[in-house]
Amino acid sequence: MADPSQPPVPTAFAPPPPLWKHFTRDNLNKLEQIKAEASKNEDGRPYKKKEWTAAELRALEIPDELRYLVPPDIPTGQYSVFGELQTMSTVLPSLKDQGIEQLYPEPATADADQDPSQPSPPLNHAYYLLKISKSLLLNFLEFVGILSVSPEQYQSKVEDMRNLFINAHHLLNLYRPHQARESLIMMMEEQLKHTREEIKQMDKVKEEVESVLEQLHAEGNRVGSIDTTDDTDPNKALKEKADAHSRLIWDLLDKEEWKEHVLD
């Protein structure tokens, strides 16, 4: 039986908080009704669509069971994840600030005192990653040799390997802004390509519509020029002309597959 005086040991995977039980379809519908009532103007008519912020939702009169559905404020400072403190800062701390030996030179930064005619060369990440990888292989072989001769002296070699791994991990993290920028460029290029394809398809449909309209206009003029001066029954001649015109239109529409182009 566990000693109650000792602090509880944190588990590897914490259980979900009990507030998840409030995220039901009924509660979501109630919250939408409250938002709809609050978004009405003085005449009692709702606005077209209102984008609610978390601060505006918290200012409304919401029941306690619906308060968990309102997003909280963005956390600032530090937060705990599985017992380890994490910072909200997006700036990658340097190895020197963490008290770890840095095995590669500092990346080039824009310095006001630096001579613009002699800029600093950029850091070759791939070169130093390759050197660190080779050093890891060599240190691992030395580590195996130490374990076979004097296992009690393993600590120093483990620290060397740990330092190499941390430096390699930090070099990879320096690539994150570049990775995010390249991913955004690829997404924008894909969106631009898709938009150009849609515009090209629309131009193609436009040309086909104009061609059909020109044919209809030409055929209409031809049908209109038919001699319909029948003294015996003028209504019959007009009816025959209208029927011929209608058949012509439907034949052209079927031939050009108009409906299929519109659906596409």
Disulfide bonds with the S-S distance in Angstrom:
none
